[in-house]
Amino acid sequence: MTEEELLKLYEKIDAGVKVAIAEAYEKHCRLGQSISIWRDGKIVSITAAEIPPLSNNDTI
């Protein structure tokens, strides 16, 4: 595989992961479930009400 092909593959994987995370956020909000995230070097749980809405420009 060439370096260019690998770069395209990495970009597709990255995009897929971001979609999956956004879908998980939405599902947890809809079901009222908390999530655990990494914040300031620690794992913290936040409630569904505290999950910030994601816009198309957000970096996950």
LOSEDO-348192 format. One record per residue: residue number from 1; x, y, z of N, C-alpha, C, O in turn. Coordinates in Angstrom, 1 decimal, decimal comma, always signed. Layout:
<rs>
<r num="NUM" n_X="X" n_Y="Y" n_Z="Z" ca_X="X" ca_Y="Y" ca_Z="Z" c_X="X" c_Y="Y" c_Z="Z" o_X="X" o_Y="Y" o_Z="Z"/>
...
</rs>
This chain:
<rs>
<r num="1" n_X="+0,8" n_Y="-1,2" n_Z="+0,0" ca_X="+0,0" ca_Y="+0,0" ca_Z="+0,0" c_X="+0,9" c_Y="+1,2" c_Z="+0,0" o_X="+1,9" o_Y="+1,3" o_Z="+0,7"/>
<r num="2" n_X="+0,5" n_Y="+2,2" n_Z="-0,8" ca_X="+1,3" ca_Y="+3,4" ca_Z="-0,9" c_X="+1,0" c_Y="+4,3" c_Z="+0,3" o_X="+0,0" o_Y="+4,1" o_Z="+1,0"/>
<r num="3" n_X="+1,8" n_Y="+5,3" n_Z="+0,5" ca_X="+1,6" ca_Y="+6,2" ca_Z="+1,6" c_X="+0,3" c_Y="+7,0" c_Z="+1,4" o_X="-0,4" o_Y="+7,3" o_Z="+2,3"/>
<r num="4" n_X="+0,0" n_Y="+7,4" n_Z="+0,1" ca_X="-1,2" ca_Y="+8,1" ca_Z="-0,2" c_X="-2,5" c_Y="+7,2" c_Z="+0,1" o_X="-3,5" o_Y="+7,7" o_Z="+0,6"/>
<r num="5" n_X="-2,4" n_Y="+5,9" n_Z="-0,2" ca_X="-3,5" ca_Y="+5,0" ca_Z="+0,0" c_X="-3,7" c_Y="+4,9" c_Z="+1,5" o_X="-4,9" o_Y="+4,8" o_Z="+2,0"/>
<r num="6" n_X="-2,6" n_Y="+4,8" n_Z="+2,3" ca_X="-2,7" ca_Y="+4,7" ca_Z="+3,7" c_X="-3,4" c_Y="+5,9" c_Z="+4,3" o_X="-4,2" o_Y="+5,9" o_Z="+5,2"/>
<r num="7" n_X="-3,0" n_Y="+7,1" n_Z="+3,8" ca_X="-3,6" ca_Y="+8,3" ca_Z="+4,3" c_X="-5,1" c_Y="+8,4" c_Z="+4,1" o_X="-5,8" o_Y="+8,8" o_Z="+5,0"/>
<r num="8" n_X="-5,5" n_Y="+8,0" n_Z="+2,9" ca_X="-6,9" ca_Y="+7,9" ca_Z="+2,6" c_X="-7,6" c_Y="+7,0" c_Z="+3,5" o_X="-8,8" o_Y="+7,2" o_Z="+4,0"/>
<r num="9" n_X="-7,0" n_Y="+5,8" n_Z="+3,8" ca_X="-7,6" ca_Y="+4,8" ca_Z="+4,7" c_X="-7,8" c_Y="+5,4" c_Z="+6,1" o_X="-8,8" o_Y="+5,2" o_Z="+6,7"/>
<r num="10" n_X="-6,7" n_Y="+6,0" n_Z="+6,6" ca_X="-6,7" ca_Y="+6,7" ca_Z="+7,9" c_X="-7,8" c_Y="+7,7" c_Z="+8,0" o_X="-8,5" o_Y="+7,8" o_Z="+9,0"/>
<r num="11" n_X="-8,0" n_Y="+8,5" n_Z="+6,9" ca_X="-9,1" ca_Y="+9,5" ca_Z="+6,9" c_X="-10,5" c_Y="+8,9" c_Z="+7,0" o_X="-11,3" o_Y="+9,4" o_Z="+7,7"/>
<r num="12" n_X="-10,7" n_Y="+7,8" n_Z="+6,3" ca_X="-11,9" ca_Y="+7,1" ca_Z="+6,3" c_X="-12,2" c_Y="+6,5" c_Z="+7,7" o_X="-13,3" o_Y="+6,6" o_Z="+8,2"/>
<r num="13" n_X="-11,2" n_Y="+5,9" n_Z="+8,3" ca_X="-11,3" ca_Y="+5,3" ca_Z="+9,6" c_X="-11,7" c_Y="+6,4" c_Z="+10,6" o_X="-12,6" o_Y="+6,3" o_Z="+11,4"/>
<r num="14" n_X="-10,9" n_Y="+7,6" n_Z="+10,6" ca_X="-11,2" ca_Y="+8,7" ca_Z="+11,5" c_X="-12,6" c_Y="+9,2" c_Z="+11,3" o_X="-13,3" o_Y="+9,5" o_Z="+12,3"/>
<r num="15" n_X="-13,1" n_Y="+9,3" n_Z="+10,1" ca_X="-14,4" ca_Y="+9,8" ca_Z="+9,9" c_X="-15,4" c_Y="+8,8" c_Z="+10,4" o_X="-16,4" o_Y="+9,3" o_Z="+11,0"/>
<r num="16" n_X="-15,2" n_Y="+7,6" n_Z="+10,3" ca_X="-16,1" ca_Y="+6,6" ca_Z="+10,8" c_X="-16,2" c_Y="+6,6" c_Z="+12,3" o_X="-17,3" o_Y="+6,4" o_Z="+12,9"/>
<r num="17" n_X="-15,1" n_Y="+6,7" n_Z="+12,9" ca_X="-15,0" ca_Y="+6,8" ca_Z="+14,4" c_X="-15,8" c_Y="+8,0" c_Z="+14,9" o_X="-16,5" o_Y="+7,9" o_Z="+15,9"/>
<r num="18" n_X="-15,6" n_Y="+9,1" n_Z="+14,2" ca_X="-16,3" ca_Y="+10,4" ca_Z="+14,7" c_X="-17,8" c_Y="+10,2" c_Z="+14,5" o_X="-18,6" o_Y="+10,7" o_Z="+15,4"/>
<r num="19" n_X="-18,3" n_Y="+9,5" n_Z="+13,5" ca_X="-19,7" ca_Y="+9,3" ca_Z="+13,3" c_X="-20,2" c_Y="+8,4" c_Z="+14,4" o_X="-21,3" o_Y="+8,6" o_Z="+15,0"/>
<r num="20" n_X="-19,5" n_Y="+7,3" n_Z="+14,7" ca_X="-19,9" ca_Y="+6,4" ca_Z="+15,8" c_X="-20,0" c_Y="+7,1" c_Z="+17,1" o_X="-20,9" o_Y="+6,8" o_Z="+17,9"/>
<r num="21" n_X="-19,0" n_Y="+8,0" n_Z="+17,4" ca_X="-19,1" ca_Y="+8,7" ca_Z="+18,7" c_X="-20,3" c_Y="+9,6" c_Z="+18,7" o_X="-20,9" o_Y="+9,7" o_Z="+19,7"/>
<r num="22" n_X="-20,5" n_Y="+10,3" n_Z="+17,7" ca_X="-21,7" ca_Y="+11,2" ca_Z="+17,6" c_X="-23,0" c_Y="+10,5" c_Z="+17,8" o_X="-23,9" o_Y="+10,9" o_Z="+18,5"/>
<r num="23" n_X="-23,1" n_Y="+9,3" n_Z="+17,2" ca_X="-24,3" ca_Y="+8,5" ca_Z="+17,3" c_X="-24,4" c_Y="+8,0" c_Z="+18,8" o_X="-25,5" o_Y="+7,9" o_Z="+19,3"/>
<r num="24" n_X="-23,3" n_Y="+7,6" n_Z="+19,4" ca_X="-23,4" ca_Y="+7,2" ca_Z="+20,8" c_X="-23,8" c_Y="+8,3" c_Z="+21,7" o_X="-24,6" o_Y="+8,1" o_Z="+22,6"/>
<r num="25" n_X="-23,3" n_Y="+9,5" n_Z="+21,5" ca_X="-23,7" ca_Y="+10,7" ca_Z="+22,3" c_X="-25,2" c_Y="+10,9" c_Z="+22,1" o_X="-25,9" o_Y="+11,0" o_Z="+23,1"/>
<r num="26" n_X="-25,7" n_Y="+10,8" n_Z="+20,9" ca_X="-27,1" ca_Y="+11,1" ca_Z="+20,7" c_X="-28,0" c_Y="+10,0" c_Z="+21,3" o_X="-29,0" o_Y="+10,3" o_Z="+22,0"/>
<r num="27" n_X="-27,5" n_Y="+8,8" n_Z="+21,3" ca_X="-28,3" ca_Y="+7,7" ca_Z="+21,9" c_X="-28,3" c_Y="+7,8" c_Z="+23,4" o_X="-29,4" o_Y="+7,6" o_Z="+24,0"/>
<r num="28" n_X="-27,2" n_Y="+8,1" n_Z="+24,0" ca_X="-27,2" ca_Y="+8,3" ca_Z="+25,4" c_X="-28,0" c_Y="+9,4" c_Z="+25,9" o_X="-28,7" o_Y="+9,3" o_Z="+26,9"/>
<r num="29" n_X="-28,0" n_Y="+10,5" n_Z="+25,1" ca_X="-28,9" ca_Y="+11,7" ca_Z="+25,5" c_X="-30,4" c_Y="+11,3" c_Z="+25,4" o_X="-31,2" o_Y="+11,5" o_Z="+26,3"/>
<r num="30" n_X="-30,7" n_Y="+10,6" n_Z="+24,3" ca_X="-32,1" ca_Y="+10,2" ca_Z="+24,1" c_X="-32,6" c_Y="+9,2" c_Z="+25,1" o_X="-33,8" o_Y="+9,3" o_Z="+25,6"/>
<r num="31" n_X="-31,7" n_Y="+8,3" n_Z="+25,6" ca_X="-32,1" ca_Y="+7,3" ca_Z="+26,6" c_X="-31,9" c_Y="+7,8" c_Z="+28,0" o_X="-32,3" o_Y="+7,1" o_Z="+29,0"/>
<r num="32" n_X="-31,3" n_Y="+9,0" n_Z="+28,2" ca_X="-31,1" ca_Y="+9,5" ca_Z="+29,5" c_X="-30,0" c_Y="+8,8" c_Z="+30,3" o_X="-30,0" o_Y="+8,8" o_Z="+31,5"/>
<r num="33" n_X="-29,0" n_Y="+8,3" n_Z="+29,5" ca_X="-27,9" ca_Y="+7,6" ca_Z="+30,1" c_X="-26,7" c_Y="+8,5" c_Z="+30,2" o_X="-26,4" o_Y="+9,3" o_Z="+29,4"/>
<r num="34" n_X="-25,9" n_Y="+8,2" n_Z="+31,3" ca_X="-24,7" ca_Y="+9,0" ca_Z="+31,4" c_X="-23,6" c_Y="+8,4" c_Z="+30,6" o_X="-23,7" o_Y="+7,3" o_Z="+30,1"/>
<r num="35" n_X="-22,5" n_Y="+9,1" n_Z="+30,4" ca_X="-21,3" ca_Y="+8,7" ca_Z="+29,6" c_X="-20,1" c_Y="+9,0" c_Z="+30,4" o_X="-20,1" o_Y="+9,8" o_Z="+31,3"/>
<r num="36" n_X="-19,0" n_Y="+8,3" n_Z="+30,1" ca_X="-17,7" ca_Y="+8,6" ca_Z="+30,8" c_X="-16,8" c_Y="+9,1" c_Z="+29,7" o_X="-16,8" o_Y="+8,6" o_Z="+28,6"/>
<r num="37" n_X="-16,1" n_Y="+10,2" n_Z="+30,1" ca_X="-15,2" ca_Y="+10,9" ca_Z="+29,2" c_X="-13,9" c_Y="+11,1" c_Z="+29,9" o_X="-13,8" o_Y="+11,0" o_Z="+31,1"/>
<r num="38" n_X="-12,9" n_Y="+11,5" n_Z="+29,1" ca_X="-11,6" ca_Y="+11,9" ca_Z="+29,6" c_X="-11,6" c_Y="+13,4" c_Z="+29,7" o_X="-11,8" o_Y="+14,1" o_Z="+28,7"/>
<r num="39" n_X="-11,3" n_Y="+13,9" n_Z="+30,9" ca_X="-11,3" ca_Y="+15,4" ca_Z="+31,1" c_X="-10,2" c_Y="+15,7" c_Z="+32,1" o_X="-10,1" o_Y="+15,2" o_Z="+33,2"/>
<r num="40" n_X="-9,3" n_Y="+16,6" n_Z="+31,7" ca_X="-8,2" ca_Y="+17,0" ca_Z="+32,5" c_X="-7,4" c_Y="+15,9" c_Z="+33,2" o_X="-7,0" o_Y="+15,9" o_Z="+34,3"/>
<r num="41" n_X="-7,1" n_Y="+14,8" n_Z="+32,4" ca_X="-6,3" ca_Y="+13,7" ca_Z="+32,8" c_X="-7,0" c_Y="+12,7" c_Z="+33,7" o_X="-6,4" o_Y="+11,8" o_Z="+34,2"/>
<r num="42" n_X="-8,4" n_Y="+12,8" n_Z="+33,8" ca_X="-9,1" ca_Y="+11,9" ca_Z="+34,6" c_X="-10,4" c_Y="+11,4" c_Z="+33,8" o_X="-10,9" o_Y="+12,1" o_Z="+32,9"/>
<r num="43" n_X="-10,8" n_Y="+10,3" n_Z="+34,2" ca_X="-12,1" ca_Y="+9,8" ca_Z="+33,6" c_X="-13,2" c_Y="+10,3" c_Z="+34,5" o_X="-13,2" o_Y="+10,1" o_Z="+35,7"/>
<r num="44" n_X="-14,2" n_Y="+10,9" n_Z="+33,9" ca_X="-15,3" ca_Y="+11,5" ca_Z="+34,7" c_X="-16,6" c_Y="+11,0" c_Z="+34,0" o_X="-16,7" o_Y="+10,9" o_Z="+32,8"/>
<r num="45" n_X="-17,7" n_Y="+10,8" n_Z="+34,8" ca_X="-19,0" ca_Y="+10,5" ca_Z="+34,2" c_X="-19,8" c_Y="+11,7" c_Z="+34,2" o_X="-19,8" o_Y="+12,5" o_Z="+35,2"/>
<r num="46" n_X="-20,5" n_Y="+11,9" n_Z="+33,1" ca_X="-21,5" ca_Y="+13,1" ca_Z="+33,0" c_X="-22,8" c_Y="+12,5" c_Z="+32,7" o_X="-23,0" o_Y="+11,5" o_Z="+32,0"/>
<r num="47" n_X="-23,8" n_Y="+13,2" n_Z="+33,2" ca_X="-25,2" ca_Y="+12,8" ca_Z="+33,0" c_X="-25,6" c_Y="+13,1" c_Z="+31,5" o_X="-25,0" o_Y="+13,9" o_Z="+30,9"/>
<r num="48" n_X="-26,7" n_Y="+12,6" n_Z="+31,1" ca_X="-27,3" ca_Y="+12,9" ca_Z="+29,8" c_X="-27,5" c_Y="+14,3" c_Z="+29,6" o_X="-27,3" o_Y="+14,9" o_Z="+28,5"/>
<r num="49" n_X="-28,0" n_Y="+15,0" n_Z="+30,7" ca_X="-28,3" ca_Y="+16,4" ca_Z="+30,6" c_X="-27,0" c_Y="+17,3" c_Z="+30,4" o_X="-27,1" o_Y="+18,4" o_Z="+29,9"/>
<r num="50" n_X="-25,9" n_Y="+16,7" n_Z="+30,9" ca_X="-24,6" ca_Y="+17,5" ca_Z="+30,8" c_X="-23,9" c_Y="+17,2" c_Z="+29,5" o_X="-22,9" o_Y="+17,9" o_Z="+29,2"/>
<r num="51" n_X="-24,3" n_Y="+16,3" n_Z="+28,7" ca_X="-23,7" ca_Y="+16,0" ca_Z="+27,4" c_X="-23,9" c_Y="+17,2" c_Z="+26,5" o_X="-25,0" o_Y="+17,5" o_Z="+26,1"/>
<r num="52" n_X="-22,8" n_Y="+17,8" n_Z="+26,0" ca_X="-22,9" ca_Y="+19,0" ca_Z="+25,1" c_X="-23,4" c_Y="+18,5" c_Z="+23,8" o_X="-23,0" o_Y="+17,5" o_Z="+23,3"/>
<r num="53" n_X="-24,2" n_Y="+19,3" n_Z="+23,1" ca_X="-24,6" ca_Y="+19,0" ca_Z="+21,8" c_X="-23,4" c_Y="+19,1" c_Z="+20,8" o_X="-22,6" o_Y="+20,0" o_Z="+21,0"/>
<r num="54" n_X="-23,4" n_Y="+18,2" n_Z="+19,9" ca_X="-22,3" ca_Y="+18,2" ca_Z="+18,9" c_X="-22,7" c_Y="+19,0" c_Z="+17,6" o_X="-23,8" o_Y="+18,7" o_Z="+17,1"/>
<r num="55" n_X="-21,9" n_Y="+19,9" n_Z="+17,2" ca_X="-22,2" ca_Y="+20,5" ca_Z="+15,9" c_X="-21,3" c_Y="+19,9" c_Z="+14,8" o_X="-20,4" o_Y="+19,1" o_Z="+15,2"/>
<r num="56" n_X="-21,5" n_Y="+20,1" n_Z="+13,6" ca_X="-20,7" ca_Y="+19,6" ca_Z="+12,5" c_X="-19,2" c_Y="+20,0" c_Z="+12,6" o_X="-18,4" o_Y="+19,4" o_Z="+12,0"/>
<r num="57" n_X="-18,9" n_Y="+21,1" n_Z="+13,3" ca_X="-17,6" ca_Y="+21,6" ca_Z="+13,4" c_X="-16,8" c_Y="+21,1" c_Z="+14,7" o_X="-15,6" o_Y="+21,4" o_Z="+14,8"/>
<r num="58" n_X="-17,5" n_Y="+20,4" n_Z="+15,6" ca_X="-16,9" ca_Y="+19,9" ca_Z="+16,8" c_X="-15,9" c_Y="+18,8" c_Z="+16,5" o_X="-16,1" o_Y="+18,0" o_Z="+15,6"/>
<r num="59" n_X="-14,8" n_Y="+18,9" n_Z="+17,2" ca_X="-13,8" ca_Y="+17,8" ca_Z="+17,2" c_X="-14,0" c_Y="+16,9" c_Z="+18,4" o_X="-14,1" o_Y="+17,4" o_Z="+19,5"/>
<r num="60" n_X="-14,2" n_Y="+15,7" n_Z="+18,1" ca_X="-14,5" ca_Y="+14,7" ca_Z="+19,1" c_X="-13,2" c_Y="+14,1" c_Z="+19,7" o_X="-13,2" o_Y="+13,3" o_Z="+20,6"/>
</rs>
